[in-house]
Amino acid sequence: MAVNQITWDRVGRVTEPGRYMYTFGWLTITAGDLAIWQQYPQAAFTLLAQPSEPPEAVGEEFHLGAFDIAPEAPPFTTH
């Protein structure tokens, strides 16, 4: 199962919480999401689909879920 992730750069480094239209649909970004990106600019959030209700059913609705603060780093292991 593929997990779609999104970064602050990909959403244009938005600075205000809100609902934004992107090529994949509508994305709701909260103040908490922005606070994480401000502290960890490279963080990647899991993109979560949510049901949209008519009459706003023009494109899919998404919000941000769990995040990885170092998506490019190798996995952490202990020995």
HUDA-V513022 format. One record per run of one state. SS is the DSSP state (~ for helix, > for strand, _ for the rest). FROM is the first residue (numbers start at 0). TO is the last residue. Records with the same first field share a line. If there is no record, write none. Layout:
SS=FROM-TO + FROM-TO
This chain:
_=0-3 + 7-16 + 22-23 + 29-29 + 39-42 + 50-59 + 68-78
>=4-6 + 17-21 + 24-28 + 43-49 + 60-67
~=30-38
